[in-house]
Amino acid sequence: MTTPRLPYPDGWFAVAFREELPAGRVMTRRFMGEDIVLYRTRSGLVRAVRPFCPHLGAHLGYGGTVEGENIVCPFHRFAYSPDGTCVRTDYGAPPPRARLTLRHVREVDGAVVVWHHARGTPPAWEIPASMPAAFSPGGHVVQTVVAHPQDVMENAIDTGHGPPVHRMDTEIRRMRCTGTVMEVDLSTRPAQGRGNGYLVANQVHYDLRVHGLGWLAVRACVPGLRTRMRFWTLPVPVDPRRIELRLAVDVEEAGGIALPRWAARLLSKACAPLIGRDGSKDFPIWQHKTFVEHPKLAKGDGPIMEYRRWAGQFYSETTP
């Protein structure tokens, strides 16, 4: 197996989908080698905090509850407001001067994203929403993979691996890197007349927008099926070697018909595992590969080095 070869990147990373975190829910996620606790208040506010109560160290993700707008520690029932301040003890005594450590958190396109910076710097950029605030993707899957977020994003413009791994040819028509955003316009078609695993024998046009190394949003059009969909590829490091890879799908149009929301959700739920299955063909390769800093590239590999120069801005740690 490969050894860690890139540090944790800076930026926004999706740790949950909106529907996983209804009002009153408390959950724990692994994030950059440590736990974070997510919760939603009764009014709908989402918070992400470091997990340990500053009173006597209980983990809020194991037995912590939401009461109104406050998260309550399971150990001594100290309550903390949405700004992290301790506002109540269970003894009637005045609360101590104690605060939870809040993480920067947002909700974008139905995903809950948390900010990471190795030096503790606050967010320097945002992911713009492309869908209404209440939107939640119709289908999604989560897989734990031995890989790094840079592998996942590089995969999108690595045209050379398409035929042997996914049985498809890829043509990049345009790639533009502006600040923290990379835009790619590409199309795929079956290699040697074979289907590519989930969209059968059809040409597909993709419009990709990549924000940092944790957010890849795609508009896909399949002219032969008169189908349009969106999907999101969202890798988040859980430890130095593994990521949780979240894939969300939302089918907007099928057979040339704009779908009502209930039908879009049903079709999206059916499509998500199929698309995830095709993407998983890369997993065994990622698990055993190493990072080659100066690759010996050949014509047909795609704009690998242009991508890597752009990706370099998302590291404030030194590469091991």
C-alpha positions as CSV (number, residue, x, y, z in Angstrom):
1,M,0.0,0.0,0.0
2,T,1.1,3.6,-0.7
3,T,2.4,5.8,2.2
4,P,1.0,9.3,2.8
5,R,2.5,11.5,0.2
6,L,0.5,14.8,0.4
7,P,-0.6,16.7,3.5
8,Y,-4.2,17.6,4.3
9,P,-5.3,20.3,1.9
10,D,-6.9,23.6,2.9
11,G,-10.4,24.5,1.9
12,W,-14.1,23.4,2.2
13,F,-15.0,19.8,2.6
14,A,-18.4,18.1,2.7
15,V,-18.9,16.0,5.8
16,A,-22.6,15.2,5.5
17,F,-25.7,15.8,3.4
18,R,-28.5,18.0,4.7
19,E,-31.1,15.2,5.0
20,E,-28.7,13.4,7.4
21,L,-28.8,16.3,9.8
22,P,-32.5,17.2,10.7
23,A,-33.3,19.6,13.5
24,G,-32.3,18.2,16.8
25,R,-29.8,15.7,15.4
26,V,-26.2,15.3,16.8
27,M,-23.6,13.3,14.8
28,T,-19.9,12.7,14.8
29,R,-17.7,12.7,11.7
30,R,-14.0,12.1,11.2
31,F,-12.3,15.1,9.7
32,M,-8.6,15.6,9.0
33,G,-7.6,13.0,11.6
34,E,-9.9,14.1,14.4
35,D,-13.6,14.0,15.4
36,I,-15.9,16.9,14.8
37,V,-19.5,17.1,16.1
38,L,-22.3,18.4,13.9
39,Y,-25.7,19.4,15.1
40,R,-28.7,21.3,14.0
41,T,-30.7,23.5,16.4
42,R,-34.5,23.4,16.5
43,S,-34.6,26.6,14.4
44,G,-32.4,25.0,11.7
45,L,-28.9,26.4,12.5
46,V,-26.1,24.0,11.7
47,R,-23.0,24.0,13.9
48,A,-19.7,22.1,13.8
49,V,-17.7,22.0,16.9
50,R,-14.6,20.3,18.4
51,P,-16.0,17.3,20.3
52,F,-15.0,17.7,23.9
53,C,-16.9,19.6,26.5
54,P,-14.5,22.1,28.2
55,H,-16.0,21.3,31.6
56,L,-14.7,17.8,32.1
57,G,-14.0,16.5,28.6
58,A,-17.1,14.4,27.7
59,H,-17.5,13.8,24.0
60,L,-20.6,15.6,22.8
61,G,-21.1,13.2,19.9
62,Y,-21.8,10.3,22.3
63,G,-25.0,11.1,24.1
64,G,-25.1,14.9,23.5
65,T,-28.5,16.3,22.8
66,V,-30.1,19.4,21.3
67,E,-32.5,21.4,23.5
68,G,-34.0,24.3,21.6
69,E,-31.0,26.2,20.3
70,N,-28.4,24.7,22.7
71,I,-26.3,21.5,22.6
72,V,-26.2,19.8,26.0
73,C,-23.3,17.7,27.3
74,P,-24.3,14.1,28.3
75,F,-22.0,14.1,31.3
76,H,-23.2,17.0,33.5
77,R,-25.8,18.5,31.2
78,F,-24.0,21.8,30.7
79,A,-25.7,23.6,27.8
80,Y,-23.9,25.6,25.1
81,S,-25.5,28.2,22.9
82,P,-25.0,28.4,19.1
83,D,-22.0,30.8,19.6
84,G,-20.3,28.2,21.8
85,T,-20.9,29.9,25.1
86,C,-21.8,27.8,28.2
87,V,-25.2,29.2,29.2
88,R,-26.5,26.8,31.8
89,T,-25.4,24.2,34.3
90,D,-27.7,21.4,35.6
91,Y,-27.1,22.4,39.2
92,G,-28.6,25.9,39.1
93,A,-25.1,27.3,39.6
94,P,-23.9,30.2,37.3
95,P,-22.3,28.7,34.2
96,P,-18.5,28.9,34.0
97,R,-16.6,31.0,31.5
98,A,-16.4,28.1,29.1
99,R,-16.8,27.9,25.3
100,L,-16.9,25.2,22.7
101,T,-14.5,25.6,19.8
102,L,-16.6,26.2,16.7
103,R,-15.6,25.2,13.2
104,H,-16.6,27.3,10.2
105,V,-19.5,25.5,8.5
106,R,-21.9,26.2,5.6
107,E,-24.7,24.5,3.7
108,V,-24.3,24.4,-0.1
109,D,-26.4,22.5,-2.6
110,G,-27.7,20.1,0.1
111,A,-24.2,19.4,1.6
112,V,-22.8,20.4,4.9
113,V,-19.2,21.7,4.4
114,V,-16.6,22.5,7.0
115,W,-13.5,24.7,6.5
116,H,-10.0,23.4,7.2
117,H,-6.7,25.4,7.2
118,A,-3.5,23.9,8.6
119,R,-2.6,27.3,10.2
120,G,-6.1,28.0,11.5
121,T,-6.7,30.8,9.0
122,P,-10.5,31.6,8.6
123,P,-12.2,31.1,5.2
124,A,-10.6,33.0,2.4
125,W,-13.1,32.0,-0.2
126,E,-16.6,30.5,-0.5
127,I,-18.4,27.8,-2.6
128,P,-21.2,29.6,-4.4
129,A,-24.6,27.8,-4.2
130,S,-26.0,26.7,-7.5
131,M,-29.3,25.4,-6.1
132,P,-32.0,26.9,-3.8
133,A,-31.3,26.9,-0.1
134,A,-33.7,24.1,0.7
135,F,-32.4,21.8,-2.1
136,S,-31.2,18.3,-1.3
137,P,-29.9,16.0,-4.0
138,G,-32.2,13.1,-4.8
139,G,-29.6,10.3,-4.5
140,H,-26.2,9.9,-2.8
141,V,-23.7,7.3,-1.8
142,V,-20.7,7.4,0.6
143,Q,-17.6,5.2,0.2
144,T,-14.4,5.1,2.3
145,V,-11.4,4.9,0.0
146,V,-7.6,4.8,0.4
147,A,-6.8,8.0,-1.6
148,H,-6.2,11.7,-1.4
149,P,-8.6,14.5,-2.6
150,Q,-6.0,15.5,-5.1
151,D,-6.2,12.1,-6.7
152,V,-10.0,12.5,-7.1
153,M,-9.9,15.9,-8.8
154,E,-6.9,14.9,-11.0
155,N,-8.9,11.9,-12.2
156,A,-11.4,14.3,-13.9
157,I,-8.8,15.7,-16.3
158,D,-6.6,12.5,-16.6
159,T,-7.8,11.7,-20.2
160,G,-5.3,8.8,-20.5
161,H,-6.9,6.5,-18.0
162,G,-10.3,6.6,-19.6
163,P,-10.1,3.8,-22.1
164,P,-8.3,1.2,-19.9
165,V,-10.2,1.9,-16.7
166,H,-13.6,3.2,-17.7
167,R,-13.8,2.0,-21.3
168,M,-14.4,5.6,-22.6
169,D,-12.5,8.2,-24.6
170,T,-12.4,11.7,-23.1
171,E,-11.9,15.0,-25.0
172,I,-11.3,18.2,-23.0
173,R,-12.5,21.1,-25.0
174,R,-11.7,23.8,-22.5
175,M,-10.0,24.1,-19.1
176,R,-9.7,27.4,-17.2
177,C,-8.2,28.0,-13.8
178,T,-9.2,31.3,-12.1
179,G,-8.2,31.8,-8.5
180,T,-9.6,28.9,-6.4
181,V,-12.0,27.7,-9.3
182,M,-11.2,25.3,-12.1
183,E,-13.7,25.0,-15.0
184,V,-13.5,22.1,-17.4
185,D,-15.7,21.5,-20.5
186,L,-15.3,17.9,-21.7
187,S,-17.1,15.1,-23.4
188,T,-16.8,11.3,-23.3
189,R,-17.8,8.6,-25.7
190,P,-17.5,4.8,-25.5
191,A,-14.1,3.5,-26.4
192,Q,-14.2,1.1,-29.3
193,G,-17.9,1.1,-29.3
194,R,-18.3,-0.3,-25.7
195,G,-20.5,1.2,-23.0
196,N,-18.8,3.1,-20.2
197,G,-20.5,1.2,-17.4
198,Y,-23.4,3.5,-16.4
199,L,-24.6,5.6,-19.3
200,V,-24.3,2.8,-21.8
201,A,-23.2,3.5,-25.3
202,N,-23.8,7.2,-25.4
203,Q,-21.8,10.4,-25.7
204,V,-21.9,12.6,-22.6
205,H,-21.1,16.3,-22.3
206,Y,-19.9,17.5,-19.0
207,D,-19.5,21.0,-17.5
208,L,-17.3,20.8,-14.4
209,R,-16.7,23.4,-11.7
210,V,-14.1,22.6,-9.1
211,H,-13.7,24.6,-5.9
212,G,-10.6,23.7,-4.1
213,L,-9.9,20.0,-3.6
214,G,-13.1,19.1,-1.9
215,W,-15.9,20.2,-4.3
216,L,-16.5,19.0,-7.8
217,A,-19.9,20.0,-9.3
218,V,-20.9,18.7,-12.7
219,R,-23.7,19.4,-15.2
220,A,-24.0,16.4,-17.5
221,C,-26.0,16.1,-20.7
222,V,-26.7,12.8,-22.6
223,P,-28.1,13.9,-26.0
224,G,-28.8,10.4,-27.1
225,L,-31.1,9.8,-24.1
226,R,-32.3,13.5,-23.9
227,T,-31.3,13.4,-20.3
228,R,-29.7,16.1,-18.1
229,M,-28.4,15.6,-14.6
230,R,-26.2,17.2,-12.0
231,F,-23.8,15.4,-9.7
232,W,-21.3,16.3,-7.0
233,T,-18.1,14.5,-6.2
234,L,-17.0,15.4,-2.6
235,P,-13.9,13.9,-1.1
236,V,-13.0,14.6,2.5
237,P,-9.9,13.3,4.3
238,V,-10.7,11.3,7.4
239,D,-7.0,10.4,8.2
240,P,-3.7,10.7,6.4
241,R,-4.4,7.8,4.1
242,R,-8.2,7.6,3.6
243,I,-11.0,9.8,2.4
244,E,-14.8,9.5,2.6
245,L,-16.0,10.1,-1.0
246,R,-19.5,11.4,-1.2
247,L,-21.3,11.3,-4.5
248,A,-24.6,13.1,-5.0
249,V,-26.9,12.9,-8.0
250,D,-29.9,14.8,-9.2
251,V,-31.6,14.0,-12.5
252,E,-33.3,17.0,-13.9
253,E,-34.6,15.8,-17.2
254,A,-35.1,12.3,-18.7
255,G,-36.3,11.5,-22.2
256,G,-36.7,15.2,-22.9
257,I,-39.2,15.6,-20.0
258,A,-38.5,17.9,-17.1
259,L,-39.2,15.7,-14.1
260,P,-41.4,16.5,-11.1
261,R,-39.5,16.5,-7.9
262,W,-40.8,13.2,-6.6
263,A,-39.8,11.4,-9.9
264,A,-36.5,13.1,-10.0
265,R,-35.7,11.8,-6.5
266,L,-36.7,8.3,-7.3
267,L,-34.6,8.2,-10.5
268,S,-31.7,9.9,-8.8
269,K,-31.7,7.3,-6.0
270,A,-31.5,4.6,-8.6
271,C,-28.7,6.3,-10.6
272,A,-26.4,7.1,-7.6
273,P,-25.1,3.6,-6.9
274,L,-24.7,2.9,-10.6
275,I,-22.6,6.0,-11.1
276,G,-20.7,5.2,-7.9
277,R,-20.0,1.7,-9.2
278,D,-18.3,3.0,-12.3
279,G,-16.3,5.5,-10.3
280,S,-15.1,2.8,-8.0
281,K,-13.1,1.3,-10.8
282,D,-10.4,3.8,-9.8
283,F,-10.3,2.7,-6.1
284,P,-7.8,-0.2,-6.3
285,I,-5.4,1.9,-8.3
286,W,-5.6,4.8,-5.9
287,Q,-5.1,2.5,-3.0
288,H,-1.8,1.1,-4.3
289,K,-0.3,4.1,-6.2
290,T,2.2,6.6,-5.0
291,F,2.5,10.3,-5.8
292,V,5.0,11.0,-8.6
293,E,6.1,14.6,-8.1
294,H,7.7,14.8,-11.6
295,P,5.7,12.4,-13.8
296,K,7.0,11.4,-17.2
297,L,4.0,12.4,-19.1
298,A,3.0,11.4,-22.7
299,K,0.7,13.0,-25.3
300,G,-2.8,12.1,-24.4
301,D,-2.5,12.3,-20.6
302,G,-4.4,15.5,-20.3
303,P,-3.4,18.8,-18.6
304,I,-2.0,17.1,-15.5
305,M,0.7,19.6,-14.7
306,E,-1.6,22.6,-15.3
307,Y,-4.0,21.1,-12.8
308,R,-1.2,20.4,-10.2
309,R,0.1,24.0,-10.4
310,W,-3.5,25.2,-9.6
311,A,-3.9,22.6,-6.8
312,G,-0.7,23.7,-5.1
313,Q,-2.4,26.8,-3.7
314,F,-4.4,24.6,-1.3
315,Y,-1.5,23.5,0.9
316,S,-0.1,25.5,3.8
317,E,1.6,22.5,5.2
318,T,4.9,21.2,3.8
319,T,4.7,18.1,1.7
320,P,6.1,15.1,3.7
